[in-house]
Amino acid sequence: MTFSAAAVPSPCTSICRMDHATGWCLGCARTLPEIAAWAGLDEGGKRQIWALLPDRRRLLGARFQGPSDPEGGAQAA
């Protein structure tokens, strides 16, 4: 995943429900600590979290309804 020079966008999709089995949000696939820390992270920290999300989204499978990349690309299945 590549990011432009602009600020790293939040992966939030406004679908804020936690999956109890994984501890990941069903919308953005972040954990509660990652969500809470987001605003205080530097760009590198945000990129590290974004790097974790594709695998988490695949594991969440059909329950995930958010974008597949921060630049508005294709929807995840």
N, C-alpha and C positions, 0 to 999 in steps of 0.2 A: 504494500500500500504506500502510495506517495502522497505527500502533502505539499501544497503551494507555500510560498513565503508568508501568506496570511496566517492569522491565528488559527490554531487547531480547533475545529468546531466540536461542540458537545455531541456525543452520539445519542442523546436523549430523543425519544420518539413520542413522548407524552403518553406512553403506555406503561404506567408505573405499577406493575404487579410483580411480586417476587416469586420465583420458583423455589419452593421449599426444599426440593431435593438437591438443587445445585447451589442455592443462595444467590442466583443471578436474576436480574430484572428481565422479565419476559419481553420488554420493549427494547432495551439497549444492551442487555447481556452483561452489565456491570454489577459488581457487588455493592451492598450498601456503603461500606467504607470508601470504595472508589467513587461513588456518586457524591458522598459527603465531602470528599477531598478535592473534587474536580476543580472548583473555582480557585483553589490555592495552589494548584500544580503549575509548574512551568511547562513550556511547550514540549520538552522532552518527556516529562512525566505523562502528559496527555497522549503523546505518541505511543508510549509503552503500553498504556491501557488499550488504545485502539488496536495495537498489534495482537492482543489477546482475544479480541471480540470475534473474528471470523470462526475460530475453532469452537468457541462457546456457542455461537449462533447455530453452527452445524449440529452441535449436541442438543440444543434446544429444539431443533427440527422445525416442524410445522407450526409450533407455538410462537416462533419469532415473526414479527410483522414490521420490522424496521428497515432502513436503508442499508445497503451492503457496503457503502463507503461514504466518507464524510463530504464528498464533493457531488453528492446527488446522483450517483450512478444507479445501476440496476437494483431492483428490489431482490432481497433474499427470498428463497422459496420456503 
